[in-house]
Amino acid sequence: MVKRYGIGQIILASVALLTISGMARADDPVSMGTFDDWESFTYQDQGKPVCYVYSTPKKTESLKKVKRDPVYFLVTNYTGRKVKGQVSTIIGYPFKESSLVAVKIDNASFELYTNGDAAWASSVDVDAAIVKAMKTGKSISVTGTSWKGTQTTDTYSLAGIGKALDKIDTACK
């Protein structure tokens, strides 16, 4: 399994740096628009455009109260790496080591592999299947387990995902 480090840490670091410095740089993420419940962004990585869409949960469920950092679900295109439609989630807490994340889009189920507070699909084929299901689905739920053993389920709306993905696919071919 190839571990993927990426967009979640990049987003949070970029936002933190922008907030701390108070000044925008040329490679900071720039919004390309909001499409219902999803927003699209682009930035430059080593002179190549990177585009992503993200959303935040509409509902979170857990049997225990959980202290979490911000939570996101993302799809990213890295033109410099020739990667299109990489799915990931930032869950807002460190995952239980070697745990899997259950992703459900309407009646379709998938698994993501965890590393720290993020999770990714195991292959480009799984990424593509998730993105395809997202385009026709109504909602997506993400169930993960924290390093303390607490299970959470985040539910996202898929309203606007098709238009948001079209935007990044056009901007980052």
C-alpha positions in Angstrom: 0.0 0.0 0.0 1.3 3.4 -0.9 0.7 6.0 1.8 -0.5 9.3 0.4 0.2 12.5 2.1 -1.4 15.5 0.8 -4.3 17.8 0.4 -5.6 17.8 3.9 -2.3 18.7 5.4 -1.8 21.2 2.6 -5.2 22.9 3.1 -4.7 23.2 6.8 -1.1 24.4 6.5 -2.1 26.9 3.8 -5.0 28.3 5.9 -2.8 28.5 9.0 0.0 30.2 7.2 -2.4 32.7 5.5 -4.0 33.4 8.9 -0.7 33.8 10.7 1.0 35.9 8.0 -2.1 37.9 7.0 -0.8 38.0 3.4 -1.8 35.8 0.5 0.9 34.3 -1.7 0.6 33.2 -5.3 0.5 29.5 -4.4 -2.3 29.9 -1.7 -5.5 28.1 -2.5 -8.0 30.2 -4.5 -11.7 29.5 -4.6 -13.1 28.7 -8.0 -16.6 28.7 -6.7 -19.2 27.2 -4.4 -21.6 24.6 -5.8 -24.4 24.0 -3.3 -22.6 22.1 -0.5 -19.1 21.8 -2.2 -16.4 24.4 -2.9 -13.7 24.1 -5.5 -10.1 25.5 -5.1 -6.9 25.6 -7.0 -3.3 26.3 -6.1 0.2 25.8 -7.6 2.5 23.0 -6.6 6.0 23.3 -8.2 4.5 25.3 -11.0 1.7 22.9 -11.8 -2.0 23.4 -10.9 -3.6 21.4 -8.2 -7.4 21.5 -7.9 -9.7 20.1 -5.2 -13.3 20.1 -4.0 -14.2 19.7 -0.4 -17.2 19.7 1.9 -17.9 19.6 5.6 -20.4 17.2 7.3 -24.1 18.1 7.6 -24.4 15.7 10.5 -22.1 14.0 12.9 -23.0 11.0 15.1 -21.1 9.4 18.0 -22.0 7.6 21.2 -19.5 9.8 23.1 -18.7 13.5 22.9 -15.6 13.8 20.7 -13.2 16.7 20.6 -12.2 17.1 16.9 -10.4 19.5 14.6 -12.2 20.5 11.4 -13.6 17.6 9.3 -13.5 17.5 5.5 -14.1 15.1 2.5 -12.1 16.0 -0.6 -11.5 15.0 -4.2 -8.2 16.3 -5.7 -6.6 16.5 -9.1 -2.8 16.8 -9.1 -1.7 17.7 -12.7 2.0 17.5 -12.0 1.6 13.9 -10.8 -1.0 13.0 -13.4 -3.5 12.1 -10.6 -7.2 12.8 -11.2 -10.0 12.2 -8.7 -8.0 11.2 -5.6 -10.4 10.8 -2.7 -9.5 11.6 0.9 -11.0 12.6 4.2 -9.6 14.5 7.1 -11.4 13.3 10.2 -10.4 15.8 12.9 -8.7 13.3 15.2 -6.0 10.6 14.9 -7.5 7.3 13.6 -7.0 4.1 15.5 -3.8 2.6 14.1 -4.3 0.2 11.1 -8.0 0.9 11.1 -10.2 1.2 8.0 -12.8 3.9 7.3 -16.2 2.8 6.0 -17.6 5.1 3.2 -21.2 4.6 2.1 -22.7 6.5 -0.8 -26.4 5.6 -1.0 -26.2 1.8 -1.4 -22.5 1.5 -2.4 -19.8 0.8 0.2 -16.1 1.4 0.1 -13.1 1.4 2.5 -10.4 3.9 3.0 -7.0 3.3 4.6 -5.9 5.5 7.5 -2.8 7.4 8.4 -2.8 9.9 11.2 -6.0 12.0 10.8 -6.5 11.3 7.1 -7.7 8.4 5.0 -7.3 7.5 1.3 -8.6 4.9 -1.2 -6.2 1.9 -1.8 -6.1 2.5 -5.6 -7.0 4.7 -8.5 -9.8 2.3 -9.4 -11.4 2.7 -5.9 -11.0 6.5 -6.2 -12.8 6.3 -9.6 -15.6 4.1 -8.2 -16.1 6.5 -5.3 -16.2 9.6 -7.5 -18.6 7.9 -9.9 -20.9 7.0 -7.0 -20.6 10.6 -5.6 -21.8 12.0 -8.9 -25.1 10.1 -8.8 -25.6 9.8 -5.1 -27.5 11.9 -2.6 -25.3 11.6 0.5 -22.1 10.1 1.7 -21.3 8.8 5.2 -17.9 8.3 6.6 -17.4 6.1 9.7 -14.1 6.0 11.4 -12.6 5.1 14.8 -10.4 7.4 16.8 -7.2 6.2 18.4 -9.1 6.2 21.7 -11.7 3.8 20.2 -14.5 6.2 19.7 -16.5 5.6 16.5 -17.9 8.6 14.6 -20.1 8.8 11.5 -20.1 12.0 9.4 -22.8 12.5 6.8 -22.2 14.9 3.9 -24.7 16.1 1.3 -23.7 15.5 -2.3 -25.7 18.4 -3.6 -23.4 20.3 -6.1 -20.7 17.7 -6.3 -21.1 17.1 -10.0 -20.6 20.8 -10.9 -17.8 21.2 -8.4 -16.0 18.2 -10.0 -16.6 19.5 -13.5 -14.9 22.8 -12.4 -11.7 21.1 -11.2 -11.7 18.7 -14.1 -11.7 21.7 -16.5 -9.1 23.7 -14.5 -6.8 20.8 -13.8 -6.7 18.5 -16.9 
